[in-house]
């Protein structure tokens, strides 16, 4: 949990850009942060949000690594070139966004990489914020790689339709295939997803008998954790970080 460190313990971390196999065997960059030592460590795949493969995603990766996880954040936007996160995510928007099947392939490749490491404990979770939250939900439904998933204010799960192999679908249509426990973190003043959207998802998960827990915060909208802009809400952010740490602790370290 936050600040529950033991001051006499050794602490070390490595964080670097590496290359992994992604969708269709493509070589993609990924930001990799992990504790030093033999482990065993659980893995976490952190899916970037639409602001891009940015500094916030790197910092969040290191934060989880400090708490004992090997964390891989794949550059799902790399096929649009290289530049600042804002420049490249804008190119992705102009192209209609990264296709879901490409993101799922990159995420699956990241999970495979984590589990293949000699210090892995064989478990992995997935987390994403904003569009990455939607992707984390899809990964938990479409892939068998994960033991826990965290959806942070993922928009577009409920109404937005896209295309997978030419077949239109809404992400919620895959809820029946959810294969691991799901944690949801939402702001009650968010416009995407709205509280009604979250109600819709919860009703569907209840009907399907899925294992989940949702935490909804008054006085907060989208991007509760984004301390670098006006979306940040300190009390709600710290409480929900604790919820995420506890959730991964329960399902990945047991």
C-alpha positions, 0 to 999 in steps of 0.5 A: 500500500502507499508509503507502507515501505520498510526503511531498512529494506533494499530497494532497486528498480530498472526502467528502460525502453525495450523491443517486444513482439506485438500484433502479427509479430511486429516489433514494437517498443515498450516501456519496461519497469521492474524491481531488481532481484530474483522475484518472483514478481507478478506482471502488469500490462499498462495500456496507454491512453489516447494522450499517447505513450506518454510520461504519465504512463511511464511514471505509473509503470514505475509506481507499480514496479516500486510495489513489486510488479514487473510492468510493461507498457507497449507503444500501441501507437508506434505504427504511426511513427515517432515524435512527441506523444501528442504528435503521434496520438494525433496521427492515430486520431486522424487515422481513426484510432488504433484498431482493436485487434492490433491493440489486443495483439500488442497486449497479448505479446506484452503478457507473453513477454512478462510471463516468459521471464525467469523472475515471473510468478506466472500471473499477470494483470492488465490496466488502462485509463481512458481509451486504455480502460476500454482496451483493458476491459476488452483484453480481459474479455478477448484474451486468456492472458490475465488474472485481473483487470483494472478499467480506469474511467474507460470510455466507449465501452458502452455505446461506441461501436468500432470494427474487428475484422469488418464486424461492427460491435460494442465492447460491452457485447464481450462482457459474457467472455470476461475471464478474470476479476474486474476493478472499475474506477469511475468519477460520478461527474464524468461524461464518458463514461457517464454514471448511467453508462457505468450502471449499464455495465454493472447491470450486465456484469451482475446478470452474467454472474461476473466477479467485479468491484466498482468504485465511484467518486463524487466530486470527480470526473474523467482522469482522476489520477492525472496530476499534471492537469485540472482533472486531478482530484487528490483525495479520490486519486489516492483512495483509488490508487489504494484500491488498485494496489489492493486488487492486484495484491489479492489477485496477482500475489496470492 
